[in-house]
Amino acid sequence: MLGPFFRRAAEVGLPVDRVVCVTRFGAAYLVRRLAVAYATLLVIMTLLFVLLRAMPGSFVSAMTTPGMTTAQIARLEAAWGVHDPLWVQYGRFLLNYQTGQFGWSPTMHAPVADVLARRLPRTLVLFGAALLACYVVGPLAGMVLGWYRDARGGTLALAVSLFVYATPVFWVAWLLVWLFDHRLGWLPSAHMVTQFPTFALSPLPVALDFLRHLALPLLSVAAVGWVGATLLVRPAMHDAMRSDYVDLARAKGLRERTILFKHAGRNALVPVTTSAALALAFLVDGAIVTETVFSWPGMGQLIVTAVLDRDYPLAQAAFFLVAVVVVVVRLCLDVAYTYLDPRISFGGRD
Amino acid sequence: MTGRAADCDASTASSRTHRALRRFLTNPLALVGTAVLGVVTCCALAPGVVAPHDPEWVAYVGTSDGRLTLAQSRSLPHPPAFGDPFFAPLGTTASGHGVLTELVYGARTALLVGLAAALLSSLVGVPLGLCSGYYGGWVDGVIQRVVDVLYGVPFLPFVIVLVAIRGASTTTIVLAIAATAWLNNCVVVRGTTLSIVRRTYVDAARAAGLPAHRIVARHVLPDVLPVAAVLLVQDAATAILAHATLAYLGLADVTTASWGVLLQQAQATGHVFDAPWWLLPPGLAIASLVAAFYYVGHAVEDVTDTD
């Protein structure tokens, strides 16, 4: 009776209702969602074009030096097409960006695409690790806080976690640098690797050196970031506590800890998974601040220096790449939710 | 409506307000939050009364035009001093201004940025969310697609570019924060409106032939307001943090006193790690004010939670 698809699913042990979701998750939905993502990127490109043309100075201003003659500047301007009509510039910009041509960075003296390709993985490593740390600690703390919400100290614990959430990330980073670098001297507080290494350049010491440099930025983001997930899990946990299945688990005589983490906790995790887009926003903003504090050579630091140095081709492409990452991850999350939970419809909000 | 029914209505309404107020005032988070907000508001309204000195005051010479000796300027930033050689309970900055004075005068900027950005994003987000949820159809479709697209714009990079264009003024920062903060208001208010519109009393109002604007104003809005209030308070908190972050990145107006700028100056002059009296108070002030907004928001949520 079951088709080959269902038999495969049964073999790997998926429950039947999960398999039905897979069939319900149609190509039409995927196409519509892809169209919205593409439209979003087009709008962001337009916004970017308008914003960067409105910035003081032209693309060429970053490339000119005081010694240049007017003729030389005019040649530069002609080469960059600054005097073409705006719609020509706009069309060329859209075409170039969609064919992967991001231009040349005047301050880095390298193709923009190369600079971005070097920078992006560094940011992803740092914030992948930070996000993982936040999403292990945060939900666990939320479960405990929600479970003991009415107990003595419950309000105090909430007050403390909200206060932690209210501290500026760069300030926390400074305090950590002061403690672990200046006071204790345990961890380095700048760059991604030791600048002039005195140790052997074999894989193990290099990896250890990298991890030591990763520790403080990671700790700074995680020290503030875990509260976000906690605040989502805590009320959900409180609702779960009053549900019938928790009563049933109690009646069965299960241990308190088992009920907390395995029965109520798992259900309280739902809001965390559906609001991962919020975490993504936190990631981008956190990247800019944390990378600036720790001279971590990633995307965030790149955006700040590119804007301040008026390296417009680079700033434009970096902004665009960040937007692409945000849009693609949101697309994947939305599709994943519809796959996991058929009650969530298009966009995840209805 | 007869006079008696109106009386009865008024008294239940007032007792409901009374009950809500009592629940709010017995909530410890609400008390702490309100107290902090009260102190900051006092500083913002009358900084001259609270602060120990004028903002022009400089260590050793005070507000006179005297010049510092070499030894005196070498001793700056000076740790906390109580009368000898001068009075500065939280020490001084590298330029000789009292940290406590700067802190008190910075309260106004923090409060202004928080409230202005929050009000602005509510004024945009709440009406759009109401329309989106009440009318549905193509209105909802258009508004939600706009929100979907704007959600893809990364916040801080956007603000950095905007500040680079318009210059680092407080108004620009407020506008930039509001331009992204209204999205969340719109989405949440829309969700609340959707759940209210399905209730029977809205059906009844529709059946009675009330016009849409009246149904929204009299039957939907009162239930949306508590949610909007919580969002308002959270937006204020986010805005103050965002302003501090921008100040750290060197994108805030350095001519007005603010806590973020105070921290940024500590970094710019290289005293982050050797002047704790300068590093700690502004950070604690930002965290306290932001936490106070969070506390009040949580308390409002608790009080209006009808379950």
Interface residues (C-beta under 8 A of the other chain):
Chain A: V36 A39 T40 L41 V43 I44 L47 L51 L52 A54 M55 P56 T155 L158 A159 L162 F163 Y165 A166 T167 P168 V169 F170 W171 W174 L175 V177 W178 H182 A277 A281 V284 D285 I288 V289 T292 I303 V304 V307 L308 A315 A318 F319 V322 A323 V326 V327 R330 G347 R349 D350
Chain B: P28 L29 V32 Q144 R145 D148 V149 Y151 G152 V153 P154 F155 L156 P157 F158 I160 V161 L162 A164 I165 V187 R190 G191 L194 A237 L241 A244 T245 Y248 L249 G250 G260 L263 Q267 V272 F273 L279 G283 I286 A287 S288 L289 V290 A291 Y294 Y295 H298
